[in-house]
Amino acid sequence: MQVLVRDNNVDQALRALKKKLQREGVFREMKRRRSYEKPSERRAREKSESVRRARKLARKQAQREGLIAKKPRPKRAMTGGRH
């Protein structure tokens, strides 16, 4: 994984790195590996993750087909933001 540091702005590069790690699931994996997980617990967790993914996929499919309405996105405040 690589993050470019522009104009010696290490803080911005660090934020970008953390965001990339978060997106890849590295922090979740580290938290999971902190302690031993019994094989039965692992199977139960993987099963629940699978069910959650399947439900999310079905919900997105239903929204695309117009069976359920999409949730309106909350409007974000007009602050300085990124440049």
C-alpha positions as CSV (number, residue, x, y, z in Angstrom):
1,M,0.0,0.0,0.0
2,Q,1.3,3.4,-0.9
3,V,0.4,7.0,0.0
4,L,2.0,10.0,-1.5
5,V,3.1,12.9,0.8
6,R,2.5,16.2,-0.9
7,D,4.1,19.5,0.2
8,N,5.6,17.7,3.3
9,N,2.0,17.4,4.6
10,V,2.4,14.2,6.7
11,D,-0.9,14.7,8.6
12,Q,-2.9,14.6,5.3
13,A,-0.9,11.5,4.1
14,L,-1.5,9.8,7.4
15,R,-5.3,10.4,7.2
16,A,-5.3,9.0,3.6
17,L,-3.4,5.9,4.8
18,K,-5.8,5.3,7.7
19,K,-8.7,5.7,5.3
20,K,-7.2,3.1,2.9
21,L,-6.5,0.7,5.8
22,Q,-10.0,1.1,7.0
23,R,-11.4,0.4,3.6
24,E,-9.3,-2.7,3.2
25,G,-10.5,-4.0,6.6
26,V,-7.0,-4.2,8.2
27,F,-8.2,-2.7,11.5
28,R,-11.1,-5.2,11.7
29,E,-8.7,-8.0,11.0
30,M,-6.2,-6.8,13.7
31,K,-9.0,-6.6,16.3
32,R,-10.2,-10.1,15.4
33,R,-6.8,-11.6,15.8
34,R,-6.1,-10.0,19.1
35,S,-7.4,-13.0,20.9
36,Y,-8.1,-16.7,20.1
37,E,-11.4,-17.4,18.3
38,K,-12.8,-20.9,18.7
39,P,-13.6,-22.7,15.4
40,S,-17.3,-22.8,16.3
41,E,-17.3,-19.0,17.0
42,R,-15.5,-18.4,13.7
43,R,-18.1,-20.4,11.8
44,A,-20.9,-18.5,13.5
45,R,-19.3,-15.1,12.7
46,E,-18.6,-16.0,9.1
47,K,-22.2,-17.3,8.7
48,S,-23.6,-14.0,10.2
49,E,-21.3,-12.0,7.9
50,S,-22.5,-14.0,4.9
51,V,-26.2,-13.4,5.9
52,R,-25.6,-9.7,6.3
53,R,-23.9,-9.4,2.9
54,A,-26.7,-11.4,1.3
55,R,-29.4,-9.1,2.8
56,K,-27.5,-6.0,1.7
57,L,-27.2,-7.4,-1.8
58,A,-30.9,-8.2,-1.9
59,R,-31.8,-4.8,-0.5
60,K,-29.7,-3.1,-3.2
61,Q,-31.3,-5.3,-5.9
62,A,-34.8,-4.5,-4.7
63,Q,-34.0,-0.7,-4.7
64,R,-32.7,-1.0,-8.3
65,E,-35.8,-2.7,-9.4
66,G,-38.0,-0.1,-7.6
67,L,-39.6,-2.5,-5.2
68,I,-38.4,-0.5,-2.2
69,A,-37.6,3.2,-2.0
70,K,-34.1,4.4,-1.5
71,K,-33.4,6.2,1.7
72,P,-32.8,9.9,1.1
73,R,-29.3,11.0,1.8
74,P,-28.9,13.5,4.6
75,K,-27.8,16.9,3.3
76,R,-24.3,17.9,4.4
77,A,-23.6,21.3,5.9
78,M,-21.7,23.7,3.6
79,T,-18.5,24.1,5.6
80,G,-15.0,24.7,4.4
81,G,-14.6,21.1,3.4
82,R,-11.8,19.8,1.1
83,H,-10.1,21.9,-1.5
